[in-house]
Amino acid sequence: MHGQASATATETPYPPIRYAWYVIGVLFVATLLSQLDRQLPALLVRPIRAEFGISDTAFSFLQGYAFALFYTFAGLPFGWLIDRTIRRNLIIVGMVLWSVMTVLSGFAQSYDALVLTRMGVGIGEAVLAPAAYSIIADYVSPERRGRAFSVYYLSLAIGSGASLILGALIARIIPDAGLNLPGVGLMSPWRLTFLVAGAPGLALALLLLTIREPARRDAVSVLLSKTSAGWGEFFSYLKRHAAAFSRVLTYPGVVAVIGYGTLAWAPTLFDRRFGIPTKTSGLIIGVLVAAGGLVGTLISGWLSDRWAAKHVPAARLRVAMLAWLLVLPTVSLWSLVGAPWLSFALLTVVVTGFAMAQAAAPTAVQAITPNRMRGKAVAIYLLIGGLVGIGFGPMSVALVTDHVFKDDAGLPYALAVVGGPIALLGLWLTWSGLKPYQRTLEALEAAAEADTARS
């Protein structure tokens, strides 16, 4: 059986590269739409709060943990299914679910109902990224795989910005008075925004039917699980190198707290502080976030490879140090300055910095982890990032606004109070981790050389 699986994986030729790029393009668009449905509430804070009479903290739960808890933990069973069933169909089911839940958000008659729809969006979106990476790996030969993954990753790098642009454009085309829909009646603009945002996902789900399920290239590695370390061995390795992993697995979560907290409240900040409507500020912020995310990601990858090639100590992690030097001077200032243009400019620097730090994380984690443990290490780092960043990021700002400043006008100060200390924590985690990171890297390289010598 093992030989048959190996033969199938070896003999099946890779699909034509043009078709592979078509598949990557469809998955790219799917990821952008998922980001739109995820980020949309950030543009709708004022009308939703007014309709349901909720606080910033309650709204932050809607943006954060209602989505993050289900998005994070649904990924575990989906990961199991991705290895065992047709991945394209899983993506279609997930896309239909998150799109329908986004549409249903527009019909929610209570805060609790809206929370339930956000949970559904989280479950639906949980399948997309792992299934997409798995499909791309089986569509593209190893020598072309790096470029293919880089192109797909751009959808994540610019996705938050693109989602704000799309959301703002949708909000701008909807009449301020709402619309009368046949059989439904008058729908307010925020409800219509959810309807319009969810509809394209249903259409794209049909387009996904044109994607053929590729042959699995790593079937033999799935069947022969001996090459994969167990959880006991994995945690034993983490314990031996606790000084390095306690930093490299947690600093991305700190970055995510700042990133998601900033993007969740930035449109509302410009609304409350400068009187700029979210459908206008969202468009500007979206462009700046997309540009900053793209530039930060590209610089991070270039510097990481360049420093590693020059044998700079802890090169992969050191990129994050440079990123914190961009974030620290600006993260507590962008929300406090008196001119909107300066606030937008400083926000762009913040976004570029945390894009650099976040993009460095996967490579930094994998560089000090044995090959057969890398999947588990990345899963842990994503779990921490999801629960801490997506969940607590928006809520941390809201808690300070509601319970420290006790006024909506305190939002600019809440962003500064949260951003500054958390950035200092991130800087400390990264700086204090450089030496233990290098020791772990050298130990791993020495072990690899010893294995090579024995063989």
N, C-alpha and C positions, 0 to 999 in steps of 0.2 A: 504493500500500500504506500509506504513511504517513497519507494522508488518510482511508483506510478505518479505520485504527486510531484516529485522532483522533475520527472520527465515532462509532465504537462507544463510546468512553469518554465522549463528550459526551452522546449520546442515551440511553444506558442510565440509567434513573432509579435513585436510591439506594433500597435496600430500606426497608421500614417501620421506623421508629425503634425500635418495640417489639421487633421481631425482631433488630435490631442489638444492643440491650441484652442480649437472650438470648445472642447469640453472645459478647459481651464477658463475660457471666457465666460461660459454659462455659470460656472461655479463662482467666478469673480463677481458677476452681477448678483447672484444669489446672496453672497456675503454682504454686498452693499445694501441690499434690501433688508437683510437681517439687522444690520446696524441701524437702519432707518427706524424699524419698528422698536428697536431697543432704546434708542436715544430720543424718540419723539416726545415723551413726557416733559423733557427739559424745556421745550418751547411752549408748553401749555400749563405752566404753573399757575398763573393768575386766574384763568377761567375755571380750572378744575377746583382750585382752592375756594373760589367764590361760590361755585355751585354746591359743593358738598360741605362747606364750612369747616375745612380741616386746617391744621397748622403746617408749618414747614416740615416739622418732624414726621407727621403722618404722610405728607407727600413724599418725603425722602424714603420712607419704607416702600412706597409704591415704585419709586425709581430704582431702589437698591435691593433690599433683601427679598421682597416679593418676587423679583426676577432672579436674583443671584443664587438663593438657596436651591431653587428648582433647576436652574441652569447648571449649577455645579454638580449636584448629586445625580441628576438625570444622566449626566455624562458617563457615569460608571456602568449602568446596564447597557447604555447605547454602545459603549466601547466593546462590551462583550458581543453584542449583536453585530457590530461592524465586522468583526472577525469571522462571522458565521453565516451571514445572509447577504442578500443583494443590497449593496450600499446605495445604489441609485434610488431604489424604492424607499429606503430609510430616509434619504434626504427629501424625497417627495412628500412622505408622510409628515416629516418635521416641518417642511415649508407650509403645507396646507394647514397644519395645526397652528403655527405661529401667525399665519396670515388671517385665519378665521378668528383667532383670539384678538388680534389687533382690530379687526372689523367690529367684533363684539364689544370691544372697549368703548366704541362710539355709542353703543346702546345701553351701557351700564347705568342703572338708576340709583346706585348707591356706591359709597366708597368701597364697601366690602366686595361688591360685584366687580369693581374695577381692579381690586387687588387680585381676585381670582383670575381675571383675564391676563394680568401680568404674569402670574404664575404659569399659565398656559403658554404664554410667549416664551418664557424661560425654558420650559420643557421642550418645546418645538425647536428652538435654536440650538439646544445642546448637542444635537446630532451632526450639525452641519460641518464644523471645522474638522473634527477627527475623521469623518467619512470622506470629506473632500481631500484631505492629505493622503488618505489611503488610496483613493481612486487615482489621484495624480501620480502617485508612486508606481502604480501598475500600468499607467498609460504612457509614461515617459521613460526612456532608457536611462541608466545611471549617469552617463556622460552628459545628458541634457537636463537631468533632474534638478540640479541646483538652480538653474535659470527659471525652470518652471515653478519651483517653490517660491522663488523670489518674486515672480510676477504675481502669484496668488497672494503672497504675504502683503503685497502693496494694498490689496483690498482691505486688509486689517489695519494697515498703517494709515491709510487715508479715509477709512470707513467712517470714523466718528465725524470728521469734517464733512464728508460727502452726505452723511445722513442729516446733519444740520442744514446743509444747503437744500437738500430735497424737501425736508420738512418745512423750511421757511418758504420755499417756492409754493408748496401745497397750500400753506396758510395764506399766502398772498393772493392766490387765485380764488379763494373761497370768500363770498360776500360777507361783510361784517354782520349783516342781519341774519345770516344763515340761509337755509333753503328749505322749501316745502317739498318733501319727497312723497310720492304717491303711496298710500297705505301706511305711511309712517307719521307724516305731519311735519311740523317745523323742527328742524335740527339745528342746534347752535354750531358755530364755526369749529369749536374744539372737537365736537363729535364727528363732524364731517371730515376733519383732518385725519382722524383714525380710520374712517371708512376709505378715504382715498389712499392712505398709506398702505393699508392692508391688501387692497385689490391687486396690485401688480404681482404680489407673491403668488396669488392663485393662478395668474396667467403664466408666470414663469414655471410653475410646477408642471404645467402641460408641456412646456419646452423641454423640461428635464427628461420627458419620456423619449426624446430623441437620442439621449446618451445611452450607449451600450455598456453593460457591465463588463469591465475588462477581466481578463484572466489574472488570477492572483499569482504574483511573481514570487512571493515568499511562502508558498504553501508548506514547503518542507520545514521552515522554521516555526510555523504555527503548530505543525504536528509534533515536531521534536522539541518539546518545551524544556528539555534538559539544558539547552543553551541559555535559558532565561533564569536569572537568580530568583530565589524565593524571597518572600517579604522578610523572613527572619535574617537571611544573609544580607539583604539590602539594609535593614535597620542596624545590623551589626557594623556594616561599613560606615554608615552615617555616624554612628557613635564613635568609631575610631577617628573620624575626621570631623568631629562636632564643631570645632572652632570655625572651620571653613563653611560647612553646610548650614550652620545656624545663621550665617550671614547671607550666603548666596541664594538660599531658598526663601528668605524672608524679605530681602530688600525689594524684590519686584512687587510684593504686596504693599509695601510702603509707597512705592512709586504709584501704584494703582489707586491708593487712597487719595493722593493729590490729583491724579489725572481724572478719575471719575468724579471726585468731589468738585473739581474746578469746572468740568464740562457740564455737570448736572445743574450748576447754579449760575454759570456765566451769562446766559441769556437773561435770566431774571435779574442779575446784578445790573446789567445795562438798562433794563426796564426801570428798576426801582431808583437807581442812582442818577441816571442821565435822561430818563424818560424816553428811551429808544425802544419802540415796540419789538417784541421778540421775533416777529416775522422779518424785521429789518436787521436786528443785531444777530439773529441766527444765521442769516445769509453771510454777513461779514465774518462772524466767528467761524462758520463752516469753511470758508475759503482759507482763513488763517490757520485753522487746525489742520486742514488737509495739506497745506503747504508745509507747515511746521512738522507734521507727522512724517511726511515724505522726506524732507531734508534731514531730520533727525535720524530716521531709520537708515538712510543711505550713508550718512557720515559715520554712524555707529558701526555698520558693517565694514566700511572701508578702513576705519581706524583699528578696529579689532583685528582684522586680517593683517594689516600693515605692522602693528605692534607685535603680533604673534610671530610674524616672519622675522622680525628683528630680535626676537627672544627677549622682549621687554618683560620683566617680572610681572606675573599676574595680569597679562595683557588684556584678557577678555573681561576681567572685572574692573580693570583700571579705566576702561571707557566710561563706566558708570560714574567713577569719580569726577571725570571731566564734566559729565552731564549735570551732576549736583552743583558744580561751580557755576553753571548757567542758571539753574533753578533757584538756588538760595538767595541771590540778591533781588530776584524779581517776584518770587511767589507771594511775598507779603506786601508787595508794593502795587501790583497791577490793579487790585480792587480798591485801592485807597487814593490813587492820584486823581486830580481834579478835572483832567481833560480826557474825554472819551478816546481821542486818537492815541494818546499816550498809553491809556489802559489797554487798548487793542494791541499796540506795539509790544508792551511788556508781556501780555498774555501769549503772544506769538513766541517769545523767547522761552517762556515757561513750557509751552507745548513742545517746542523743539528739544528742550532739555529732557523732559520725561519720555519723549519718544526715543531719544538716544539711550537712556537708561533701560527702558523696557525692551528695546530691540537687542540689547547686549545680553539680556538674561538667559534666553535658551542656550546660546552658545557657551556662556560662562558656566551654566549648570552642567552641560554635557561634557565639557572639556575636562572636568575633574571626576567624572563618573565612569566606571567601567561600562563597556558597550552593553553588556547583558543586564545592566541596571538602569540604563538611561530612560527607558519608558516610565519606570516607576518614579525616578527623580523628577522628570518633567511633569508627571501627573501630580506629584506633591506640590510642586511650585505653582502649577495652575490652580490647584485646589485652594492654596493659601491666597493667591492673587484674586480668585473669584470671591471667596468669602469675605476677605478683608477689604479688597479694593472696590469691587462692584457693589458690595453690600454696605460696608461701613463708610466708604468715601462720601456719598451724598448725605448719609445720616449724620456724620460727624459735624458737618457744617450746619445742618439744620438744628441739631441739639444745642450748639453754641448760640445760634441766632435766637432760639426760643427760650432757652433756660439761663443764658448768661446775659445777653443784651435785651431779651424779652420784648423785642420790637422788630418788625420787618425791616426797618431802616438799619438794623444792626448787621445785615447780611455782608456788607463790605468788610466789616471788622471781623466777623466770624470767619470769612475766607482767609483773612490774614492771620488770625489767631491759630487756625488749624494748619494752614500751609507752612508757616515758618518752623514751628517745632517739629512737625513731621518730616520736613526736609532735612533738618538737623539730625534727626534720628537716622534717616536714610544715608546721609553723609557719614555718620559714625559707623553704621553697619558696614558700609563699603570700605571706608578707610581702615577700620580695625580688622577687616577680613582679608586685606591684601597679602600679608605675610602668611597666615595659615592657608590661604588659597594657594599660594605658590608652593608651600610645603606639600600640600596634598597633590598638586599637579606633578611635582617632582617624584613623589612616591609612586604615583600611578605610572609615570613614564619608566621608572626603574623596574617596576613589576612587569611591565610589558616587555622591556629588554631582557629580563630574566626568563620570561616565558619563551621568547624567541630563541635565546641561547640554548634552552633545554630541548626545544624542538629541532 
